[in-house]
Amino acid sequence: SIRPYSSSSAVCPSCGALLPTPLPACPKCFHIERPINKYDYYELLDTPKHPNPFVINENQLKNNFRRMQRYIHPDLWASQGQDKAHAARDLSGLVNVAYNTLLQPLSRIQYILSQRNVVVSETDQLDDVHLITEVLEMREALEDASSVSEVEEIKNDVTGKISVTLKKVEHAVQRESWDEAHREAVRLKFLRGIEAAAQSWPN
């Protein structure tokens, strides 16, 4: 029988060996389980939340991600039977989701807010009239652009606005001002949309 496993466990539930990651995958006895618990992405990838969960070391995050994948990558478990290969696939998928969530600033702040039961949804609207006007003007400028130089000017404008917004998100999270963090996350979502549209111009 499989004993309950939690992310705080440090030993294999099968052989008792120390586990190299927070996940139930043991390279010593080849015991592996599907993820049945809800893992905190920061704990999963050994990424500190303090003093500010929005500020992370991307290189360290990438190194931790690669270290975990060394033990749970599906290719490593392919010869251990279908059940174990499927479990490895599920664990690897979980780690991929955690990594990509924390790596990108927009998904990171959305995750931070979700842990406080604050959701940034697709239907959220900007409440900053000035920014709404700017967003509309930038979209119209992209539609009317006829040269690369015009688009580059828009890109630079958006990049500057994103940089300012990221700082505002950082400060809001630092102060645990979740309403403000939510507002800036919505702003960031709209600006990222403009950025994506500019990157794909003229399509």
MIMAR-433796 format. One record per residue (C-alpha): x, y, z; residue number from 1; chain; residue in one letter. Coordinates in Angstrom, 2 decimals, m for minus. Layout:
BEGIN
((X,Y,Z),NUM,"A","A")
...
END
This chain:
BEGIN
((0.00,0.00,0.00),1,"A","S")
((1.09,3.57,m0.64),2,"A","I")
((1.49,5.68,2.42),3,"A","R")
((0.26,9.27,2.34),4,"A","P")
((2.87,11.68,1.07),5,"A","Y")
((3.20,15.37,1.68),6,"A","S")
((5.63,17.94,0.34),7,"A","S")
((7.17,18.27,3.81),8,"A","S")
((8.33,14.65,3.78),9,"A","S")
((12.08,14.22,3.47),10,"A","A")
((12.25,10.46,3.03),11,"A","V")
((10.97,7.92,0.54),12,"A","C")
((7.71,6.37,1.77),13,"A","P")
((8.88,3.03,0.37),14,"A","S")
((12.54,2.54,1.39),15,"A","C")
((13.10,5.40,3.82),16,"A","G")
((15.95,6.94,1.82),17,"A","A")
((16.31,10.71,1.75),18,"A","L")
((14.54,12.18,m1.25),19,"A","L")
((16.47,14.58,m3.49),20,"A","P")
((13.38,16.70,m4.22),21,"A","T")
((10.10,17.54,m2.46),22,"A","P")
((8.35,15.09,m4.79),23,"A","L")
((7.72,11.37,m4.15),24,"A","P")
((10.30,10.07,m6.62),25,"A","A")
((13.10,7.93,m5.21),26,"A","C")
((16.15,7.20,m7.39),27,"A","P")
((17.31,4.53,m4.91),28,"A","K")
((14.37,2.11,m4.98),29,"A","C")
((12.53,3.60,m7.99),30,"A","F")
((9.41,4.32,m6.00),31,"A","H")
((7.31,7.06,m7.54),32,"A","I")
((3.80,8.38,m7.00),33,"A","E")
((1.48,10.68,m8.90),34,"A","R")
((1.04,14.13,m7.33),35,"A","P")
((m2.00,13.89,m5.09),36,"A","I")
((m1.29,16.99,m3.00),37,"A","N")
((m1.53,20.66,m3.81),38,"A","K")
((2.04,21.88,m3.86),39,"A","Y")
((3.18,25.41,m3.20),40,"A","D")
((5.17,26.36,m6.28),41,"A","Y")
((7.75,28.28,m4.28),42,"A","Y")
((8.39,25.40,m1.93),43,"A","E")
((8.36,22.93,m4.80),44,"A","L")
((11.13,24.80,m6.61),45,"A","L")
((12.97,25.81,m3.44),46,"A","D")
((12.40,29.48,m4.22),47,"A","T")
((12.21,31.87,m1.25),48,"A","P")
((9.08,33.94,m0.71),49,"A","K")
((10.79,36.37,1.63),50,"A","H")
((11.28,39.24,1.74),51,"A","P")
((9.16,39.62,m1.42),52,"A","N")
((7.69,36.69,m3.39),53,"A","P")
((7.46,38.79,m6.53),54,"A","F")
((11.23,39.27,m6.60),55,"A","V")
((12.97,36.04,m7.58),56,"A","I")
((16.38,34.94,m8.77),57,"A","N")
((15.61,33.62,m12.25),58,"A","E")
((18.96,31.83,m12.62),59,"A","N")
((18.46,30.01,m9.32),60,"A","Q")
((14.89,29.15,m10.29),61,"A","L")
((16.14,27.66,m13.57),62,"A","K")
((18.86,25.68,m11.78),63,"A","N")
((16.34,24.29,m9.27),64,"A","N")
((13.99,23.36,m12.10),65,"A","F")
((16.72,21.48,m13.93),66,"A","R")
((17.80,19.72,m10.74),67,"A","R")
((14.28,18.45,m10.13),68,"A","M")
((13.85,17.30,m13.71),69,"A","Q")
((16.98,15.18,m13.39),70,"A","R")
((15.05,12.94,m11.00),71,"A","Y")
((11.54,12.97,m12.45),72,"A","I")
((11.91,13.35,m16.21),73,"A","H")
((9.66,10.75,m17.88),74,"A","P")
((12.55,9.40,m20.00),75,"A","D")
((14.31,8.32,m16.80),76,"A","L")
((11.30,6.23,m15.75),77,"A","W")
((10.31,4.83,m19.14),78,"A","A")
((11.90,1.43,m18.39),79,"A","S")
((10.18,1.13,m14.98),80,"A","Q")
((6.74,0.21,m16.29),81,"A","G")
((3.77,2.14,m17.58),82,"A","Q")
((2.38,3.19,m14.20),83,"A","D")
((5.69,4.67,m13.06),84,"A","K")
((6.25,6.33,m16.42),85,"A","A")
((2.82,7.96,m16.18),86,"A","H")
((3.53,9.09,m12.61),87,"A","A")
((6.81,10.63,m13.77),88,"A","A")
((5.00,12.39,m16.60),89,"A","R")
((2.50,13.88,m14.12),90,"A","D")
((5.24,14.99,m11.73),91,"A","L")
((7.30,16.46,m14.54),92,"A","S")
((4.24,18.30,m15.82),93,"A","G")
((3.60,19.74,m12.37),94,"A","L")
((7.16,21.01,m12.14),95,"A","V")
((6.91,22.52,m15.63),96,"A","N")
((3.75,24.40,m14.67),97,"A","V")
((5.32,25.63,m11.43),98,"A","A")
((8.46,26.79,m13.22),99,"A","Y")
((6.67,28.63,m16.02),100,"A","N")
((4.27,30.23,m13.53),101,"A","T")
((7.04,31.68,m11.38),102,"A","L")
((9.30,32.56,m14.30),103,"A","L")
((6.91,35.04,m15.96),104,"A","Q")
((6.05,38.20,m13.99),105,"A","P")
((2.37,38.25,m15.01),106,"A","L")
((1.67,34.63,m14.11),107,"A","S")
((3.79,35.05,m10.96),108,"A","R")
((1.71,37.93,m9.62),109,"A","I")
((m1.46,36.08,m10.62),110,"A","Q")
((m0.26,33.09,m8.59),111,"A","Y")
((0.69,35.26,m5.62),112,"A","I")
((m2.75,36.86,m5.70),113,"A","L")
((m4.51,33.49,m6.08),114,"A","S")
((m2.90,32.39,m2.82),115,"A","Q")
((m4.74,35.33,m1.23),116,"A","R")
((m7.99,34.39,m3.00),117,"A","N")
((m7.65,37.32,m5.37),118,"A","V")
((m8.18,36.35,m9.00),119,"A","V")
((m7.03,38.23,m12.08),120,"A","V")
((m9.62,37.10,m14.62),121,"A","S")
((m10.03,37.61,m18.34),122,"A","E")
((m13.04,39.83,m17.67),123,"A","T")
((m11.19,42.25,m15.37),124,"A","D")
((m11.24,45.75,m16.80),125,"A","Q")
((m8.92,48.66,m16.33),126,"A","L")
((m10.24,51.33,m13.98),127,"A","D")
((m7.60,53.86,m15.05),128,"A","D")
((m9.25,56.05,m17.68),129,"A","V")
((m5.92,57.54,m18.72),130,"A","H")
((m4.38,54.11,m19.28),131,"A","L")
((m7.47,52.87,m21.13),132,"A","I")
((m7.04,55.80,m23.51),133,"A","T")
((m3.33,55.02,m23.90),134,"A","E")
((m4.02,51.34,m24.60),135,"A","V")
((m6.61,52.20,m27.24),136,"A","L")
((m4.28,54.74,m28.83),137,"A","E")
((m1.41,52.23,m28.94),138,"A","M")
((m3.64,49.60,m30.55),139,"A","R")
((m4.82,52.10,m33.14),140,"A","E")
((m1.21,53.14,m33.77),141,"A","A")
((m0.26,49.51,m34.37),142,"A","L")
((m3.13,49.06,m36.79),143,"A","E")
((m2.11,52.19,m38.67),144,"A","D")
((1.65,51.55,m38.56),145,"A","A")
((3.32,51.31,m41.94),146,"A","S")
((6.98,50.98,m40.98),147,"A","S")
((9.23,49.07,m38.62),148,"A","V")
((10.42,52.31,m37.03),149,"A","S")
((6.85,53.21,m36.04),150,"A","E")
((6.35,49.81,m34.44),151,"A","V")
((9.70,50.04,m32.64),152,"A","E")
((8.61,53.35,m31.15),153,"A","E")
((5.43,51.71,m29.85),154,"A","I")
((7.44,48.78,m28.48),155,"A","K")
((9.75,51.12,m26.59),156,"A","N")
((6.77,52.99,m25.18),157,"A","D")
((5.14,49.76,m23.98),158,"A","V")
((8.43,48.44,m22.56),159,"A","T")
((8.77,51.58,m20.47),160,"A","G")
((5.22,51.31,m19.18),161,"A","K")
((5.70,47.63,m18.34),162,"A","I")
((8.89,48.43,m16.42),163,"A","S")
((7.08,51.04,m14.33),164,"A","V")
((4.15,48.67,m13.72),165,"A","T")
((6.45,45.84,m12.58),166,"A","L")
((7.97,48.17,m9.99),167,"A","K")
((4.50,49.11,m8.78),168,"A","K")
((3.58,45.42,m8.48),169,"A","V")
((6.77,44.76,m6.53),170,"A","E")
((6.07,47.60,m4.10),171,"A","H")
((2.41,46.59,m3.68),172,"A","A")
((3.38,43.01,m2.85),173,"A","V")
((6.04,44.26,m0.45),174,"A","Q")
((3.37,46.25,1.40),175,"A","R")
((0.87,43.37,1.08),176,"A","E")
((m1.51,45.81,m0.58),177,"A","S")
((m3.41,43.18,m2.53),178,"A","W")
((m6.03,45.49,m4.04),179,"A","D")
((m3.27,47.64,m5.48),180,"A","E")
((m1.36,44.56,m6.64),181,"A","A")
((m4.50,43.36,m8.39),182,"A","H")
((m4.97,46.69,m10.17),183,"A","R")
((m1.37,46.69,m11.36),184,"A","E")
((m1.66,43.04,m12.44),185,"A","A")
((m4.65,43.95,m14.62),186,"A","V")
((m2.65,46.87,m16.03),187,"A","R")
((0.28,44.52,m16.73),188,"A","L")
((m2.03,42.06,m18.50),189,"A","K")
((m3.26,44.74,m20.90),190,"A","F")
((0.25,46.07,m21.54),191,"A","L")
((1.52,42.55,m22.26),192,"A","R")
((m1.28,42.25,m24.79),193,"A","G")
((m0.06,45.36,m26.58),194,"A","I")
((3.50,44.06,m26.42),195,"A","E")
((2.47,40.75,m28.00),196,"A","A")
((0.57,42.55,m30.74),197,"A","A")
((3.62,44.69,m31.49),198,"A","A")
((5.89,41.64,m31.56),199,"A","Q")
((3.65,39.96,m34.13),200,"A","S")
((3.31,43.04,m36.37),201,"A","W")
((2.37,43.20,m39.22),202,"A","P")
((0.30,39.99,m38.80),203,"A","N")
END
